[in-house]
Amino acid sequence: MTHGAMSEKMMHEVLRCIDEGIHVVGLDGITLFYNPVAARLDGMDVEEVIGMHVLDTFPSLTRKTSTLLKVIDTGQPIYNQQQTYHNRYGKRIVTINTTLPLRVNGHLVGAVEVSKDITRIKELSETVIELQTQIREPSRRRASKIRQRYRFEQILTQDERMMREISRAKKAAATDSPVLVVGETGTGKELMVQSIHHASPRGKHPLIAQNCAAIPSALLEGILFGTAKGAFTGAEDRPGLFELADGGTIFLDEIHVMPLDLQAKLLRVLEEGVVRRVGDTRVRPVDVRILAATNEDPLESIKEGRLRKDLYYRVHVVRITLPPLRERREDLPLLTDHFIRKYNDRLGTDVIGVAPEVERLFARYDWPGNVRELEHTIEGAMNVLEGKVIGLEHLPPHMLEGADDTPLVDDVQWESGQSLREVLAQVEERLIRRAVADCRGNMVQAAKRLGIPRQTLQYKVKKLGIERP
C-alpha cells in the first residue's frame, strides 16, 4: 500500500470514528461519505445513504432547506445552524450543523456537514419554556409550587460585610435598575436575586431565571428572544423568556459565558426595550428588569474577552458582592445550626449539633463550595448518623485529608529551661500563621479573627517573617 493510500485510509477511519455526524456530498448532491454517528442520528444504515441523493434520503428537506445543498448552490459556509427534521422512522431530530464548501485547487467540488445532536437539550429547553408559560397563568397556587420564594429574612449572617451587601440589595430592590450579583459558586447569588425581586414592586409578577452556561449558544438566542415560524427548519412561533417575563424580572446567571454576539443583542434589548424573535421582522415591546450574576470577577472576564464592556456597564448599575464562606467564618455556627434544624425536619432525625473536633475542622476548612458545600456536608452526615452528634467519621473523606485536630498548645515543643513567655510566643506565632493562612493573606479578616488591630497584626507578621499566601 502506498503512503498516499495509507494516509487516505487513516483519514477515512478518523472521520468514521469521530463523535459527531459527518456527511459529505458532491456537486450533484450525491452522498460520498457518511459516518456511523450520522447514521445513528438519522436512524439509517451507512450503506443505504452512500450513493443516494440528499433529497431522496431525506424527503422532508427541500433544495432551500437542506444546508448541504444551500452551500453547494452559494459556495458560502454556514456556521452553527440549527436544523430540525424527521428521519425515515418519523423521529424528530434536532442538530446544530456547520456546513462547509469543499474546494480542490480553488474549484468547488462538494460540501461537508458536521452535525451535533441536541435533540434532548432542545426538548428540555422547550419544556422549560412551557413551564414558564404555565407560571404566567393566573394561578398563584401553581406558581408557588413551581418555585420556592426566597426573601431577605432567610439570609442568615452575622458578618458585617454581608449585612452591608444585604442593606444595599434592599435599597436596590425598591428601584427598577439592573443589578449585578458577584460571588463564587455556592455563596447564595440566586437567594439574593430572588430576595431583591420579591421585595420589589415587581414581586407579584414573574421571576424567570436562565443559566447562560446551561444551554448551547445556538439555542440560547431562541430561548431568550423567541422564534418565528420558518426561522429555521422546524421552527415554530414561540415566545422567549423576555416576553414571558414581561412586567417582571429576568435573572441571567453566569452572564459572562453568554456568546459575545448574543451579548450585543441583549444590550440592544436592554437599551431599546423591545425584542425581535429569531427570524421575525416584527419587534415586540417588553417591560423587564434585569438581574444578572457571575461567579468570576467581571473585570477579569472583560480583560479575557468573555464579557462585553458595554454590557457590563449596562447591568452593573448596582453591584452586590457576596463574600465567600471562608471570609465570614463567624457565620459557621449559625449556618450549621440552621441546616441541622432543616434536615431534622426533613429526615425525621434528632441531631443536636457537631462534635468539638468537627467545629474546629469547620473553622479551618477552606470551603471551596461555600454555603452550598456546608449544607450538603450537614445533609450527608445526617443521612449516615445514628446518634445525635455529627463526628469526624460522618464527614466526606476529602475534608479529613490533612486535618490537624491536635490543640495548638500541643504543637509547641516545650524545651527544658524555656520560660512561659517563650512558650506563649510560640503559641502566638502558631495562631498568627494559621489565621493568615486561613484568611488567604487578608490582613483585615485575619486581624478580626485574632481580635487584634490590623496594624498590630501587620507588625507581627513582618517581625516573624510570615509570608502571605
C-alpha positions in Angstrom: 0.0 0.0 0.0 1.4 3.4 -1.0 1.9 6.2 1.5 -0.9 8.2 -0.1 -3.3 5.3 0.1 -2.4 4.7 3.7 -3.0 8.3 4.6 -6.3 8.3 2.9 -7.4 5.2 4.7 -6.3 6.6 8.1 -8.3 9.8 7.4 -11.3 7.8 6.4 -11.0 5.9 9.7 -10.7 9.1 11.7 -13.9 10.5 10.1 -15.7 7.2 10.7 -14.8 7.2 14.5 -15.3 10.9 15.3 -18.0 11.6 17.8 -20.0 13.9 15.5 -22.0 13.2 12.4 -20.1 13.7 9.1 -21.9 13.9 5.8 -20.1 14.7 2.5 -21.8 15.2 -0.8 -20.6 16.0 -4.3 -21.8 18.9 -6.5 -24.6 16.7 -7.8 -26.0 16.2 -4.2 -24.9 12.5 -4.1 -23.6 11.3 -0.8 -19.9 10.4 -0.9 -19.2 9.8 2.8 -21.5 9.2 5.7 -20.1 8.1 9.1 -21.8 5.8 11.7 -22.6 8.7 14.0 -24.6 10.5 11.3 -26.3 7.2 10.5 -27.3 6.8 14.2 -28.7 10.3 14.3 -30.8 9.8 11.2 -31.9 6.2 12.1 -30.4 4.8 8.9 -27.6 2.5 7.8 -24.5 3.9 6.2 -24.9 1.6 3.2 -28.4 2.9 2.3 -27.2 6.6 2.2 -23.9 6.3 0.4 -24.5 6.9 -3.3 -28.0 8.4 -2.8 -29.1 12.0 -3.4 -29.7 14.0 -0.3 -33.4 14.8 -1.1 -34.1 11.1 -1.8 -32.7 10.1 1.5 -34.4 12.9 3.5 -37.7 13.6 1.8 -38.7 16.2 4.5 -36.0 18.5 3.2 -36.1 20.7 0.0 -33.4 22.4 -2.1 -33.9 25.5 0.0 -34.0 23.9 3.5 -31.1 21.5 3.0 -27.9 23.1 4.3 -25.7 20.9 2.2 -27.4 21.9 -1.0 -27.6 25.5 0.0 -23.8 25.5 0.5 -23.3 23.9 -2.9 -25.6 26.5 -4.5 -23.9 29.5 -2.8 -20.4 28.3 -2.1 -20.7 30.0 1.3 -20.2 28.3 4.6 -23.0 28.0 7.2 -21.9 28.0 10.9 -23.9 26.7 13.9 -27.2 26.4 12.0 -30.0 24.7 14.0 -31.9 22.2 11.9 -35.0 20.2 12.8 -36.1 17.3 10.6 -37.7 13.8 10.8 -35.7 10.7 9.9 -37.1 7.9 7.9 -38.8 6.4 11.0 -40.6 9.7 11.8 -38.4 10.5 14.8 -37.8 14.3 15.3 -34.1 15.1 15.2 -32.6 18.5 16.2 -29.0 19.2 15.3 -26.5 22.0 15.2 -24.8 21.9 11.8 -21.7 23.5 10.5 -21.6 23.1 6.7 -18.6 24.0 4.7 -17.8 24.1 0.9 -15.1 21.7 -0.3 -12.7 23.1 -2.9 -9.9 21.4 -4.8 -7.4 23.8 -6.5 -9.9 26.6 -6.0 -12.8 24.8 -7.6 -16.0 23.8 -5.7 -16.3 20.0 -5.6 -18.9 19.4 -2.9 -19.8 20.2 0.7 -19.2 18.6 4.1 -21.6 18.9 7.1 -20.6 18.3 10.7 -23.7 17.7 12.9 -24.1 17.6 16.7 -27.2 16.0 18.1 -29.0 18.4 20.6 -32.4 16.7 20.4 -32.6 16.1 24.1 -31.3 19.5 25.0 -33.9 21.1 22.7 -36.7 19.0 24.3 -35.6 20.1 27.8 -35.4 23.8 26.8 -38.9 23.6 25.3 -40.2 22.0 28.4 -38.7 24.9 30.5 -40.4 27.4 28.3 -43.7 25.6 28.6 -43.4 25.6 32.4 -42.6 29.3 32.3 -45.7 29.9 30.2 -47.8 28.0 32.8 -46.4 30.2 35.5 -47.9 33.2 33.6 -51.4 31.7 34.0 -53.4 33.3 36.8 -52.9 30.5 39.3 -50.8 31.6 42.3 -51.1 28.2 43.7 -49.4 26.6 40.7 -46.6 29.3 40.6 -45.8 28.9 44.3 -45.4 25.1 43.8 -43.1 25.5 40.9 -40.6 27.8 42.5 -39.6 28.5 46.1 -39.7 32.1 47.1 -36.7 33.3 49.0 -36.7 36.6 50.9 -34.1 38.7 52.7 -35.0 37.4 56.1 -34.0 34.0 55.0 -30.4 35.1 54.5 -28.6 34.2 57.8 -25.5 36.1 58.7 -23.7 38.0 61.5 -20.9 39.1 59.1 -20.7 42.9 58.8 -19.7 42.8 55.2 -22.6 40.5 54.3 -25.0 42.7 56.2 -23.8 45.8 54.3 -24.4 44.0 51.0 -27.9 42.9 52.1 -28.6 46.6 53.0 -27.5 47.7 49.5 -29.7 45.0 48.0 -32.8 46.1 49.9 -32.3 49.7 48.7 -31.8 48.4 45.1 -35.0 46.3 45.4 -37.1 49.5 45.5 -35.9 50.6 42.1 -36.0 49.2 38.5 -32.3 49.5 38.0 -30.2 46.5 36.8 -28.3 44.6 39.5 -25.1 42.5 39.1 -24.5 40.0 41.8 -20.9 38.8 42.0 -19.9 35.8 44.1 -18.2 32.4 44.0 -20.3 29.3 43.4 -22.4 28.4 46.4 -22.4 31.9 48.0 -26.1 32.4 47.6 -26.4 34.5 44.4 -29.9 33.2 43.4 -31.1 33.6 47.0 -30.1 37.2 46.8 -31.6 37.7 43.4 -35.0 36.2 44.5 -34.9 38.4 47.6 -34.4 41.5 45.5 -37.3 40.5 43.1 -39.8 39.6 45.8 -39.1 42.8 47.8 -39.5 44.9 44.6 -42.7 46.5 43.1 -42.4 43.7 40.5 -42.7 41.0 43.2 -46.2 39.9 42.2 -45.0 39.4 38.6 -42.9 36.5 37.3 -39.2 36.0 38.0 -37.7 33.9 35.2 -34.2 32.5 35.6 -31.8 31.3 32.8 -28.3 29.9 33.3 -26.4 31.1 30.3 -23.9 28.2 30.6 -26.6 25.5 30.6 -27.8 25.8 27.0 -25.8 25.7 23.7 -25.4 29.2 22.2 -27.3 28.2 19.1 -30.4 27.6 21.2 -30.0 30.3 23.8 -31.0 33.1 21.4 -34.3 31.5 20.6 -34.9 30.7 24.3 -34.3 34.3 25.4 -36.0 36.2 22.5 -38.3 33.6 21.0 -38.6 32.2 17.5 -40.8 32.9 14.4 -42.2 30.1 12.2 -39.8 29.3 9.4 -36.8 30.9 11.1 -35.1 27.6 10.6 -36.3 24.1 9.6 -38.9 23.0 12.2 -39.1 26.4 13.9 -42.5 27.4 15.4 -43.9 30.7 16.6 -42.8 30.7 20.3 -42.3 33.5 22.8 -38.9 33.8 24.5 -38.2 34.3 28.2 -38.2 38.1 27.8 -41.8 38.0 26.6 -42.8 35.6 29.4 -41.2 37.8 32.0 -43.0 41.0 30.8 -43.8 43.1 33.8 -41.5 41.1 36.0 -37.8 40.2 36.2 -35.4 38.0 34.3 -32.4 36.6 36.0 -29.4 35.8 33.8 -26.9 33.6 35.7 -23.3 33.2 34.5 -23.8 36.1 32.1 -20.0 36.1 31.3 -20.5 32.7 29.5 -23.0 34.1 27.0 -21.6 34.3 23.5 -20.4 37.8 22.5 -22.8 38.2 19.6 -25.7 37.3 21.8 -24.4 39.8 24.4 -24.7 42.5 21.8 -28.3 41.6 21.0 -29.1 41.5 24.8 -27.6 45.0 25.1 -30.0 46.2 22.3 -33.0 44.7 24.1 -32.0 46.5 27.3 -31.4 49.8 25.6 -34.5 49.8 23.4 -37.0 47.8 25.5 -38.1 45.6 22.6 -37.3 42.1 21.4 -37.3 40.6 17.9 -37.9 36.9 17.7 -35.4 34.9 15.7 -36.4 35.0 12.1 -39.0 37.7 12.6 -39.2 41.3 11.4 -41.7 42.5 14.0 -40.4 44.0 17.2 -42.3 43.5 20.5 -42.1 45.8 23.5 -41.2 44.2 26.8 -41.0 45.7 30.3 -38.5 43.6 32.1 -36.0 44.3 34.9 -32.6 42.6 34.5 -30.8 40.9 37.4 -27.5 39.2 36.4 -24.9 37.2 38.2 -21.4 35.9 37.6 -19.0 33.7 39.6 -16.0 35.5 38.2 -14.5 38.9 38.6 -16.3 40.8 35.8 -13.3 42.9 35.1 -11.2 39.8 34.5 -13.9 38.5 32.2 -13.7 41.7 30.2 -9.9 41.6 30.1 -10.1 38.0 28.8 -12.6 38.9 26.2 -15.6 36.9 27.6 -17.7 39.8 28.7 -18.5 42.9 26.6 -17.5 46.1 28.4 -20.7 48.0 27.2 -22.9 45.2 28.5 -21.0 45.1 31.8 -21.6 48.9 32.4 -25.3 48.4 31.4 -26.0 45.7 34.0 -23.5 47.0 36.6 -25.7 49.8 37.8 -25.8 48.3 41.3 -23.3 45.7 42.3 -23.8 43.2 45.1 -20.6 41.3 46.1 -21.2 38.2 48.2 -18.2 37.2 50.3 -17.1 33.5 50.3 -17.7 31.5 53.4 -14.0 31.4 54.3 -14.2 35.2 54.8 -17.3 35.0 57.0 -16.3 32.2 59.4 -18.3 33.7 62.3 -21.4 32.6 60.4 -20.4 28.9 60.5 -22.1 28.1 63.9 -25.2 30.0 62.8 -25.5 28.2 59.4 -24.6 24.8 60.9 -27.4 25.0 63.4 -29.8 26.2 60.7 -29.0 23.3 58.4 -29.2 20.8 61.3 -32.7 22.0 62.1 -33.7 22.0 58.4 -32.7 18.4 57.9 -34.0 17.2 61.3 -37.4 18.3 59.9 -36.8 16.6 56.5 -35.2 13.4 57.7 -37.1 13.0 60.9 -33.9 12.9 63.0 -32.9 14.5 66.3 -29.4 15.7 65.8 -28.4 18.3 68.4 -25.1 19.6 67.0 -21.5 18.8 65.9 -18.6 17.4 68.0 -15.9 19.9 69.1 -13.3 18.4 66.7 -15.8 18.9 63.8 -16.3 22.5 64.9 -12.6 23.1 64.8 -12.3 21.4 61.4 -15.1 23.6 60.0 -13.3 26.7 61.3 -10.1 25.7 59.5 -11.5 24.2 56.3 -11.4 26.4 53.1 -15.0 25.8 51.9 -14.4 26.0 48.2 -18.1 25.2 47.7 -19.1 27.9 50.2 -22.5 27.8 51.9 -23.9 25.1 49.5 -21.0 22.8 50.4 -21.7 23.3 54.1 -25.3 22.5 53.6 -24.6 19.3 51.6 -21.9 18.3 54.2 -24.5 18.5 57.0 -27.2 16.7 55.0 -24.7 13.9 54.0 -23.6 13.5 57.6 -27.2 13.3 58.9 -28.0 10.6 56.4 -25.4 8.2 57.9 -25.5 9.4 61.5 -27.0 7.0 64.1 -26.5 9.2 67.2 -27.3 12.8 67.9 -23.8 14.4 67.3 -22.0 14.7 64.0 -18.5 13.5 64.3 -15.4 13.4 62.0 -16.3 9.9 60.9 -19.6 11.3 59.3 -17.8 13.8 57.1 -16.6 13.4 53.5 -13.1 11.9 53.2 -11.7 14.9 51.3 -12.5 17.2 54.3 -10.4 15.0 56.6 -7.3 15.0 54.4 -4.6 16.9 56.2 -6.9 17.7 59.1 -5.0 18.5 62.2 -7.1 18.1 65.3 -4.3 18.5 67.8 -4.8 21.5 70.1 -2.4 24.3 69.2 -0.6 24.2 72.5 0.3 20.5 71.9 2.1 21.5 68.7 4.6 23.6 70.7 7.8 21.9 71.7 8.3 22.8 75.4 12.1 22.5 75.9 13.8 22.4 79.2 14.7 25.8 80.6 12.1 27.7 78.4 10.1 30.4 80.2 6.3 30.8 80.0 6.9 33.9 77.9 8.8 31.9 75.3 6.2 29.2 75.1 3.4 31.7 74.8 5.4 33.4 71.9 5.4 30.0 70.1 1.6 29.7 70.6 1.1 33.2 69.4 3.2 32.6 66.3 1.2 29.4 65.5 -2.1 31.2 65.9 -1.0 34.1 63.6 0.3 31.8 60.9 -2.9 29.8 60.9 -5.1 32.9 60.8 -3.2 34.4 57.9 -3.3 31.1 56.0 -7.0 30.5 56.7 -7.8 34.1 55.5 -5.6 33.7 52.5 -3.4 36.7 53.4 -6.3 39.1 54.1 -5.0 41.1 57.0 -8.3 42.7 57.8 -10.0 39.3 58.2 -7.1 37.7 60.0 -6.9 40.6 62.5 -10.6 40.3 63.0 -10.4 36.6 63.7 -7.5 37.1 66.1 -9.2 40.0 67.8 -6.3 42.4 67.4 -5.8 45.7 65.4 -4.7 45.3 61.8 -1.6 47.4 62.3 -0.6 45.2 65.2 -1.0 42.1 63.1 1.0 43.5 60.2 3.8 44.4 62.6 3.9 40.9 64.0 3.7 39.3 60.5 6.7 41.3 59.4 8.6 40.6 62.6 8.0 36.8 62.4 8.8 36.8 58.6 5.5 35.2 57.8 4.8 35.0 54.0 1.2 35.9 53.0 -0.5 33.5 50.6 
